[in-house]
Amino acid sequence: MATTAELLGILYPYIMIIIGILGVALGIDRIFKKREEESKKLQVLSFFGGLVFLALPIVMVITIDTEGVYSNYTLLLMFLTGLSLNARPFEKIPAAFTIVSLIGILIFVLVLQLRQTSEFIQGIPLQYILIGIGVIILILFLMTFMAEQALDAFLFLLGWGLIVLVLSLLSLIQAIAILVTGNRYGLLSFVGFG
């Protein structure tokens, strides 16, 4: 009976092939169709394939403790391809609002707890504390909003059909090269690695 690590070590190139083919199809679909005409089924399948490509490298690093099963380059390629497949859905997540809301709630809870134990904070009226928290939240929102704009621009570029096609094709070829050569470096073994 094979362990989970052994199964992952055997199956990950095949998973790469399946998701690579899916990504190639999505890339071609994005190149030749307008955004609203793209295949919804292909987008949904690619989203889940992208999630697998984002999670699989992490699972492999945690699970597989045997050296020589995978290369860092393959993991990086899987991660980039997963990001590319999920770039458009990730673009829609309002990160600035989510992050700032969580930080604001955390600060508020922390201040309320400190207010019960610290004499210094007890002496400050709650209205002033709330105004201070509001100013901190506004500054954080502006900072994360600017960072989110840069991240959205990066995701926009990463979600282009040509980029999706190239990264998915590289993942597909890398997986085939790993299987054919039996070398964890796959394509890179042809240029002197491994």
N, C-alpha and C positions, 0 to 999 in steps of 0.2 A: 504494500500500500504506500503510495507516494505521499510525501508531506505537502503542505500548502506551498512551502518555499520551492520544492521540486516541481510542483505543478505550474507555479508561476514562471519559473525558469524555462519550462518547456513551452508554455502556452503564449507568453507575451509576444513573440514574433507573429504568431497567427492573429492575435488580437490587433496588433499593429497593421497587419494586412487588411483585415476587415474594416477597421476605422479609416485606414489610408484610402481604400477604395471609396468609402462613403464620403470622405473629404474631397477626393478628386471629383466625384459626381457633384458635390455641392459647389466646388470652385467653378466647374464648367457651367453649372446652372446660374451662378451669380454673374459670370462673365457675359453670358448670352441673353439674360433676361433682366427686365427691370425689377427693382426690389419688390414691388407689389405682385409681380407675376411669378416669383420664385416658388418652387415646390414646397408646400407647407410640410408634407410628410418628410421630405429630405431635410428640411430645417430641424424638425423635431428629432429625427434619427441622429443627425449630426450633433445636435445639442447634447444628447445622451452619450454619443461617442466622444465628444469633447470632454464631458465630465469624467468618463472613464480614463481618457488620456491625462487629465489633470490629477486624478486620484491614483492611477496605476504606478507612476514613479514613486510616489510616497509609500504606497503599500509594498512595493518591491524593496525599497531601501530598508523599511522596517522589518520585513519578513525574511528576505534572503540574506543570510549571513555568509554564504559561500562566495569567495572571490572568483571572478572570471565568468559570472553568469550574464552580466550586463555591463555596459559602459556608461559613464556619465554623459557622454555625447548622445547616446540613444535616449536616456532619460530627459535630457534637455530638449531634444527634438520632439519627443512625445509631449512634453509640457508646452512648448511653443505651438505645436499643432493643436493641442487641446484649447489653448487660449484663442487661437485663430478661429477654430470651429465655434467657439462660444463668444467671440468678440461682440457681435451684435446684441445678443441677449444681455451680456454684461454691461453694455453701453447704457441700457435702459434702467439699470439699478441706480437710484439716487444716493450715491455713497456719501456725499457731503451731509445731507440731511440725516441719514441714518447714523453716521459716526458722531456728529455733533449732538444729536438727541441723546444717544447713549452716554456720551461724556457729560452732558448737562445733568442728566438724571443721576449719574454717579457722583458728580460734584455736590449736587443738592443733598443726596443721602449722606454723603461724607460730612458735609457741613452740619446737618441736623444731628448727626451722632457726636461730632466734636462740640457742638453747642451744649450738649448735655453734660460733657465732662470737662470742658475748658472754661475757666472763669473769664478769660479774655474775650472769647467769642460770645459768651452769655451776655456780656455788657453791650454788644453791638445790636442795635435794633434789627429785627428780621427783614424789614423793608430794605435796609442798606445792603444786607447780605444778598437778598434777591437781586438788587440792582447790580451788585458786583458780579454775581453769577451770570446775569444777563449780558453784561459787557464782555465777560470771558467767552460766553457762548457765541456772541456776535463776531468777535475776533476769530475764534476757531472756525466758525462757519465761513467767513471770508477766506481764510487760509485753505480750508479743505475744498471750498468751491473752486479756487484757482487750481489746486492740485487735481481736482476732478476734471476740470476742463482739459488739462494736459493728458490725463489718463484716457478720457473719452477720445481725444484726437489720436492717441496711440492705438486704442481699440478700433477706431474707425479705419485706420490704415491696415491693421492686422486682419480686419474682416473683409477686406477687398477680395473679390473673386480670384484674382491672379495670385495674391499672397496665400490664400487658402489652398489653391491648386498646387502651388509650388511646395508649400510645407507638407501637405498631405502626400504629394508624389514622393517627396524625399523620405517621408516615414514609410511609405509603401516599399520603396526601393531598398531602404535600410533594412527593413524586416526580411525581405527576400534575400538580401546579401548576407544577413546573419544566418539564415537557414542554409543557403548554398555553401558559404565558406565554413560554417561551423565556428566562426569567430565572433566574439561579442562586439567587435568594432564594426562589423559589417562593411559598409562602403569605405570607411576609413582604413580598413586593412589593405585596400588597393593602393593607398598612398603612404604606406609604411608603418601604420599603427599595428600593434599586436603581433 
